[in-house]
Amino acid sequence: MSNRCHFCNRELGPLEPTYHFVVTGQPEERMVTHAIWADTSLGGIGVCNICYEQESFGSLTPEEIGVLHYMFSHPCSEDAEDYRVSLERLQRAFALKAPQPRNRAGLRRVAHRPCGPTRWDVR
């Protein structure tokens, strides 16, 4: 797998805290803060948070887009807004019938219990 986003070709890793310089008079460039790697019909690809938020999915199938929604969700966030966005992403993944069975269990688990590892989280 490449260390670059498949859609925008930005470098994806390592995602460590870095300095971000803004030049006065020039537009601010967004930073890659989160990236995922997924096996798709295009092969193993990386996707950055910027392309995900812009929904730049190219020729991915609806099932593969559902997997991206699932992988970019963080349902155990302490922040209420992050939690709401994560639930929305999980619901979108479920609506697109993402192929992993963890989607349905993930929606139930997030809706009915506080976050933390359980015996169901072990694979």
Sequence and secondary structure as in RCSB ss.txt:
>XXXX:A:sequence
MSNRCHFCNRELGPLEPTYHFVVTGQPEERMVTHAIWADTSLGGIGVCNICYEQESFGSLTPEEIGVLHYMFSHP
CSEDAEDYRVSLERLQRAFALKAPQPRNRAGLRRVAHRPCGPTRWDVR
>XXXX:A:secstr
  SBBTTT  B            TTS        EEEEEETTEEEEEEHHHHHTT  TT  HHHHHHHHHHT  T
T SSHHHHHHHHHHHHHHHHTT S THHHHHHHHHHHS SS  GGG  
